[in-house]
Every structure is written in structure tokens, then in C-alpha cells.
């Protein structure tokens, strides 16, 4: 079906209509051999709240954006190459149903459909397109994925120390490694995560310790020495507090809070109730 539609006038018109809806702010989408296979509105879990987003499935990319006027105007276009995509179906909860996660090395996020049938159709079509794209490019499925950001509403206390309560004056932050909602004191460190950014990014205290330990281990293996020097430790990390922050004596305590969440447990797949992180 993809080959049949590739060079048809109707396919060109459909792609042109999508480009028109995004306007000058969007990138050109028409390429030789590219086919628009389907579209629809899904609910995307964003940091502040879940929001409707328009999604377009092509044979080689997944495009989504914000809805200004349905069928007429969209903005904030995002393009995801399908060879980078992995899908994960999420367990049902009382708060959210028909969800799945779209995972890539640079960004992962959760979406939900209006029904279980619609979810299965989206997943089936995306996975088939991913399979075909990997076959066509000769690439292997991605094994490293960015952590999805836990929505702000999931917790009113820091998910690391479980002591700090968020308020209008005490803001939430997100660890770029695990995606957890953390307080400023528990996320004062920065670490270089090349897949996400060329600059060091905010990470929580637990992820920083694990990343720094992994960095030291890799340096030891590379150098064949018993102990790396300080320069090796600093190569992947920016140590110390951010500008204006004081030293945090709790940073070095392993599992500082009684409710400290293990870094190897995935929040979305754990089935834990969000109420576990509301004091």
C-alpha cells in the first residue's frame, strides 16, 4: 500500500495540506517516497497537564504538534524519525487509561487514545512502519532511550528526598536522567549527557552519583590504572552547586529519604499510585 501511494496525487495533496496547517513555522514534509498513512488527535502527557496534540504517521517519520484550530492551523511541529522509535504499552490505572510511551534516545513521552481499540491501531501501525524503516535502512532498533518527565501533578513532594514540599515559592525541577520531579537541593549537580545535549544538564543527586561512578569505572578500564585522577572524574560532570546554591550536606547520603525511589525502577511501568508521592 505504501509503494502504491508514494507517487499518487492524493498523497501529495494530503502532505501539502499538513504543511499548510503548520505554515511557515513547520518544516517541509514532502519527500520522494514519503507517504502519509494516518492522522489523529492523541492526548500527550506534558509537564503541567495532559494536552491534545495532532499526530501524523508517515512511512518514515512521526510528526506531532499543538492544535490552534483543528484541521486548519497547527504549531510547535516535532518530527521523529521512525527508526529511532520504540513503543511501550503502559498498565491501566484509575487515573489514566489507553496509554503508551513513545521512546527515543532524545525524548520520551506518554500519550493516550480515546479507546483501547484506537490505541492498538496506533501501536500496530507505528510498529509496522518502524519495522519497515529499520529493514530499509539496515539499522538496529534503538536500545537507549531518554527518560520521560514525570508530570508535575504526580507529586507534591520531592521524589528523591521525600521531604521537600512544593509550593508557589518552592518550585519543581526534573532530573534529565531519570525524569523524576525533584527539589532544587536534590538536583544541584550537572552532568554531560551527550545524547540529550552538548551542555551538562540538571540531574538528581542519586543519578549524579551513579553517573559519576560509571564514569570513573570507564576511565579506569580505559587507562588500565587502579584509580583515575580528578580530571577523569570531572570529564563528564560539573561538580558542586549551581550559582547561588549552598552546599547540600545530604547529597552524599545513599538513599537519603525513607521513601527514596530506586533509580532502576521505572515510574510509569511500576503501577505505583501517584498518591504515593503526595504527603
SULQUI-V13194 format. One line per field, one symbol per residue. ss: DSSP state (a for helix, b for strand, c for the rest). phi: phi as a letter, one per 30 degrees, with the letter a starting at -180 (. if undefined). psi: psi as a letter, one per 40 degrees, with the letter a starting at -180 (. if undefined). A space follows every 50 residues. Layout:
BEGIN
ss->???
phi->???
psi->???
END
This chain:
BEGIN
ss->caaaacccaaaaaaaaaaaaaaaaaccccccccccbbbbbbbbbbccccb bbbbbbbbccbbbbbbbbbcccbbbbbbbbbaaacbbbbcccccccccbb bbbccccbbbbbcccaaaaaaaaaaaaaaaaaaaaaaccccccccccccc caaaccbcccccccbcccccccbbccccccbbccaaacbbbbcccccccb bbbcaaaaaaaaaaaaaaaaaaaccccccaaaaaccbbcccccccccccc ccccccccccccccccaaaacccaaaacc
phi->.ddddecdddddddddddedddiddcddcdbeidbdcaalcbccdcddad bdbdbbccdbbccbadccbeibbbbhdbbcdddccbcbdcddbddbbhca cccbdcabacbbcdadddedddddddddddedddddcidcedccbddddd eeddacbddcdhcdcdadccddbbddcciddbdddcbddbbdcedcadce cdbddddddddddddddddddddicdaddedddddcbcdjddejccdcdd dcddidcdcededdcdedddidddddccd
psi->ddddedfiddddddddddddddadeiihehihehhhdiiihihhhiddih ihihhhhieeihhiiihdhhedhiifhhhhhdeehhihhiiiiddhifii hhhiddhiihiiididddddddddddddddddddddeeiiihehiihihh ideeieihecdfdhhiaddgiiihhedeeihiiddefeiiihgdddieii ihiiddddddddddddddddddefidhiiddddedeihiiiiheiiihee dehhfdidehhhdehhddedeiidedfh.
END
